[in-house]
Amino acid sequence: MSPTDYIGRYAPSPTGPLHFGSLVAAVASFLDARAHQGRWLIRMEDLDKPREMPGAADDILRILEAYGFEWDGEIIYQSQRHEAYQATLEQLIAADKVYRCNCSRREVADIAHAGIEGPVYPGLCRNGLSRERDTIAWRLKTDAAHLIFHDRIQGDFDHCMQRDIGDFVLKRADGQFAYQLAVVVDDAEQNISHVVRGADLLNSTSRQILLQYCLQLPSPVYAHIPLATNAAGDKLSKQTRAEALSIENAADSLTQALAFLGLNPPDDLAEFPLAEIWLWAAEHWQLEKVPARLQSNG
């Protein structure tokens, strides 16, 4: 693989400060890119303005820099890319790949069956809007075909899109573009070749691959690392009040992240400067050592 073949990315959402789970994902993504002499980009996934915390995007970049991460190129902010997402949606409309839907969440819950990740919408509006309501969402059409993909860590997956996932939203009724559409458009524009991210997004992969197929776009190679959890077994997140990363504990946190990723760092590694910790990590990085389990205590 030549240095220009590998382009990876880290895409945090500025809904709060980075925590240990965020660090694990960033470390894995960064080291895998550098191990392939590739580029590593940062994308700020700030589509959901109501959930965004003021100043969080700047704080995320400050923490990443303080921990010794070095990224390539300019940072993309999804909040500034609505025109690109709308153009892609119009392309799908022209190809009859999507349809309008004005069902409420409660109505969907009442008529849906359970899928691999929440309720599966049964396509009630496929043949026209089912009721009088001004708010309109756009859904991608799925069918009974099986989508099979290989994850570098978790192995092979086989999803029947219509049964397991259903027609999913690309643009919400409030006018906001959905994550699935934005990430596919951005990955394609940035020529992302490899995605290393948390296992909470594993079930999003088949949605994104299907959308890439509909748009005749290449699919990146995916790897999903296990999720860091708290003592109760809950994923570390803003909702579970995960402790924010601190600059003062950067060496300890970074070393713990390397251990979480299966690299077995020496006991005294945290006593060394950050630059030397990164040198050790780069020399010992092997994606094959990352545990395949979907969750693990942080």
N, C-alpha and C positions, 0 to 999 in steps of 0.2 A: 504494500500500500504506500503510495507516494504521499508526501506531506500535504498535498492539496486535496487528497481523496477524502480525508476524515474531517468533518465539521460537526462539532457537538455544540450543545447549548444548555444553559441553565436558565430556568424561567420561573422566578418566584412571583408570588402575588403580594402586593403591598397592603395586605389586610392586617398586618401586625409585624412585630419584630421576628427575626430569624431565631429558631430554636435548634436543639440538637438534631432533630429529624431533618430540618432544612440543611444543616451542615453536612450530614451524611450524604444526602443527595448531591449537594454541590461538590463534595470531595470526590465521590465516585465518578461523576460526570467529568470533572476537571482532569483527574488522573488518567481516565481512559482516553481522553483526547490527547493529552501530552504523551502518553505511552505510544500512540500511533503517529507522533509528530504532527498532530492535527491542530486545527483552530478551535477555540472555545469561545462561544458568544454568550452574551447575557441579553435576555429579553424580559422586559417587565410586563407581566400579564395583569394589567390594570383596567380590565374591561368593566368590572363590577364596581362602579363608583360609589354606590351606597354602602358597600362593605369596606371600602378603602379607608385606611387610617392616615390622616394628614401627616406628612413627613416620613411615612414608612418607607417609601421608595429610596429616598436619600439615605435613611438609616441602614437599609439593606446593603447598599453600595459601600457605605462607610465600614460596615462590619466585614464584608467580603475583602475589602482592601486591607483592613487591619489584620485579617487572618492570613494574608499573603497570597490571595488569589490574584491572578493576572489574566485579564480577558482581552480578546482581540476585537478590533472594529468598534463601531458605535453601538450604543445601546438602543434597542427598539422598544418603543412604548406602544402597546396595543391600543391604548385610548386615542392614539393619533392616526390609526389606520382604518377607520370606518369606511373610507372610500374604497379601499382594496377589498374589504369584506363584502361590501354591497355589490361591487363589480362581479365578484365570484358567485354571489347569490343569484344575480341576474343571469349569469352563464348557466347555472343549474335550472333556473326557471325556463330559459329558452330551450333547454334540452329535455324538459318535462321530467326532471329528476326530483322535483319537490312539489309540495302543495300547501295551500293555506289551511290553517286550522284555528278555530276560535273556541275550542273546548277549554274550560277552566281546569285547574289542577284537581279540584275536588271531583269534577266530572270524570276526569281521566282515572283518578283513583277508584271511582265507583265501577268503571267498566273494564279496567285493565286486569290482566293476570300478572302474577309475579314472574319476573325475569331474573337474570343473573345479577342485576343491579337496580332494584326498584321496579315499579310498575311498568308494564309493557303496553304502550298505546296500540289499540287494535285497528287503527286506521279509519275511525268514524267519519272523518272529513275528506277522505280520499276522493270521493265523488261529488264534492261540493260541501260548502259550509253547512253544518248541522243545525244551526240556530241563529237567531238574530243577536249579533253582538259586534261591536266595532273593533275590539282588540283582536288583532290577527297575529298569529305566529306562523313560521314557515318550517315544515318538517321534510326531512329527506325520506324518500320511499325506500323501503327495504323489501326483500322477497325471501323465499324459503331456501335460498342457496346457503351453503356453508362457507364461512370465511375461516381459513386456517392460516395461522401464522406461528412463527417460531420466536421465542424469547431467549436471549443469550443466557439468562440465568434461570428462568422459571420453566423453560421447555416449550412443548407444543400445545397450542390451544385451537379448539374447533368450536365456533359459534354459529348457530343457525340464526341469522340476523333477525328475521321476522319473529321467530319464537322467543329467542333469548333477550333481544334488545328492543325490537320494534322500530317504528318510524320515529326518529329522534329530531329534536328541535335544533335548527341552525340559526334562527333569529327569533328572539322571544317576543311575546305580545307587548312588552314595554318598549320595544324598539332596540333592545340591546342584542348584540350578536353573541351567540353561544360560544363557549370555549372550543367545542369540537371544530367549528368552522374556522375560527381565528387561528388555532394552532396549526391546522393543515395549510392554510394560506401562508402563514409566516414561515413554517418549516420549508415549504417549497421555494419561497422567495429568497430565503437565506441559504438554500442548498444544503440543508441539514442532512447529513448522511447517517448519523448515529444518535439515538436518543437513549440516555441513561437517566432514569427517574424513579420515583417511589412506586411501590406496588399498589398504592391506592389508585393509580391511573392505569392499571393493567387492563381493566375492562373497557377503558376508553380506546384502547389500541385498535380493536376491531372496527369501531365506529370510524376512526381516523383512516384506517386502511381502506375501508369501503368508500369513504369520501374521496380519498386520493384516486381510487380506481374510477369513480364517476367523473373526476376532473382530469383524468389521464395524466396524473402526476406520479413520480416515483415515490416509493415508500422507504423511509429510513429503516435501519436495523435497530431493533428495540432491545432494551435490557431493563428489567424492573428489579430494583433492590428491595430487600425486606424493610418493613416499616418499623421505626423505633416506637416503642410503646411505654406507657407509664406502669406503675406497680399494679394498677387495676386492669391492665391489658388493653387500655385505650390508646389509639394512635396519638402521638404527640402532635398537638396542634394549638392554634389560638383558642379554640373552643374548649379544649381540655386544660387550658391555662398552663401550657408548657413554659418552662423557664426560658427567658430570652438569653441569647448568647451575650457574653460580656467580653470586652477586649482584654481585660485583666487575666482571664482564664483561657486565653486563646490556645496556648500550648497544650494544656490539659484537655480541652475540648477536642482539639484536632487529633491528639493521640487516641482519645477514646473513640473518635469516629473511625480511625484506622483499624482499631481493634474490632469494632462493630462490623466492619467490612471484611473481617477474616484475615487481616494481614499480620496479626500476632506481633505487634511492635515490642521492642525490648522495654523492660520495666522503667528504665531511666530516660526514655526518649523525650518525655515531657519536660525534662530539665534542660534540653538543648534549645538554642534559638529557633524561631519558626523556619528560617531558611534551611537549616539543617534537617528539621523534621520533614520538610517538603522534599529535600534531596533523598532522604531515606524512603519516603513514601513512593517517589517516582521510580526508585530502583527496585522496589519490592511489589509494585502494583501488579496484580493478576486478577482479572475479572472472574476467573474460574474459582478463586478462593472465596468469593462472596457467597454467603449461605443462600440456598434456594428457598428457605422458609419465607413465608409472606410477612411474618411479623416477628419481632424480637424485642426484648426489654432494652431500653436505652440506658 
